[in-house]
Amino acid sequence: MNDNNTLVIKTQDLTKTFKGVNALNALNLTVPKNSIFGFLGPNGAGKTTTIKLLLGLARPTGGSASIFGMDVVKNSTEIRKRVGYLAQDPRYYEGMTARETLRFTARFFYRGPNQAVEERINNTLELVGLVDKADRPIKGFSGGERQRLGIAQAQINYPDLLILDEPAAALDPMGRHDVLEVMERLRKHTTIFYSTHILSDVQRVSDTVAILKHGQLIAQAPIEALLSGNEGVVYNVTFKGTANGTQAHVASQPWVSAVNTLANGGGTTSWQVSVTDEDAAEAHLLRLLLENQSLKVTEFGRKKYDLEEVFMSMVGEEQHVR
Amino acid sequence: MSANTTFQLVNEHGWRRGFANLLWRENRVWWRSRRWWINMLIWLVLINGMLLAMLSTATEEMSGSQRTVEQILAEARMVFGVMAGIFGSVGGIIAMQGIIIDEKKNGTAAWIMSKPASRPAFILSKLVANVLALLVIVVVVQGAVGYLQLANYGGSLPPLGPFIAGMALIALHMLFYLTLTLMLGTLFSDRGPVIGIPIGILFSAMFLMGYAGQFAYLMPWMIIPSGGSQGLAIQVMLGQPLATTIPIWATIVWIVLFVGVALWRFGREEF
């Protein structure tokens, strides 16, 4: 299948240099259609720079990028017709109300019919929970309300791609919960590319993740693959009873590369079984264990990593993350 | 976009993309707030208030002096030209100083540029809306009130054509400073040079005109009364032949250049 049909964003060696300092270094990124793509990295990693390059707010010093198959430099306006954007610190015209701001934003895309536009504005205000504040000037809005308005204006045009720069960073836990819920609701209709350093949010809503460090991409993978770790496929097994040669029997299988005992106490034993053939392990590993009838398997499953573990191992302990 | 069938899509292309919407917003800032009448009142007091004071004083002094009504009216036109030309331009510079810089600094320019709007549309909407508002408030309204004051004092309507032509030159003089301020807003990130450079150029006419030599012809200084000279605008109002039109053409060239540089620079702006 053509890349244009499956990929929404594609960058090739995308580079941005500010006064001799590489803010972004040869970034190669692919964002699949209809994904919620989490763009991770510590502060200063180049996340916002990447977003600005994609939106045409800054010019690349090297490489190229395309959205919907169109070049971000040559076709920026055409691209922006189909994109919604929420900035890290969203700013609007303070004298306008939320409704007026949405009306103003909608006029960049639609010139009518008025009734349909007003209906769209009302629905959007409802979606982000700003109906009761719709006709108040923005200058009185809290950080969370501004963020909600930001999401509202970003998706007023039914964008095919929603770019959100730290959408939940300024919010309290309730606000974050609401924003993530809105994102999950929107995933049916659009691709969401969002930057964040709140790892629990990423783990909750993203299906694909990229990690950036010092302007360089250090990982990009579906979240499941990333959480499986980079040590190959490992199964965790916990059981009660005496293994009596079962460990050696398991270790002798051609698709098993190692069996390590993790803990041995309180009558339970835990193993980590590293395998080279995932299908064979799925089909036979549990059966092999149960052949020994004195064993009571209490836990069995593929080892999952916490995103924070993965992130820290890749980015390094010295970086601060929440 | 799934909504394409429900909505009528904006069908603007090239530099016009977003222009109508941005112009609507800029006009709203002027005309749907107190701003227009506050400005109108300030300029009425500064320009026509000064003309009224001058005419009232002249009436009181006339009995003991040799001056004729015609001489007083000529002086009144000078005063009006100075006030409208210098203070009008100062007001314009003040009004224009933050329109680009403030939006670059507070992030609203980046927000607008993330929508399908062209960069020229952003600059031109600001230029058109602000120039229009300032010309109406500072030139057209003040010109009309000034004309009526002169007519009232002289007892008959002064020739309208020359008066309008003179006001058009005052508008051209003001446009030089408005476009200069706009351009500086795209070049700098602080208000200091954006307001300082145009004010410096405007007031340097008073001190440097005598030393500027041929260079003075290339500046708008000679359009309004300055350094003892009547200025081209007043000459036109009085129906006198113009000694030169070079400053008028030079000012037009400057204006085009300033707008061109503003468009070019903002086109390269990174947010």
Interface residues (C-beta under 8 A of the other chain):
Chain A: K52 L55 G56 L57 A58 R59 T77 E78 R80 K81 R82 V83 Y85 A87 D89 P90 R91 Y92 Y93 G95 F104 T105 R107 F108 F109 Y110 R111 G112 P113 A116 V117 R120 N157 Y158 P159 D160 H189
Chain B: M1 S2 A3 T6 F7 Q8 L9 V10 N11 R17 G18 A20 N21 W24 R25 V29 S33 N106 G107 T108 A110 W111 M113 S114 K115 P116 A117 S118 R268 E270 F271
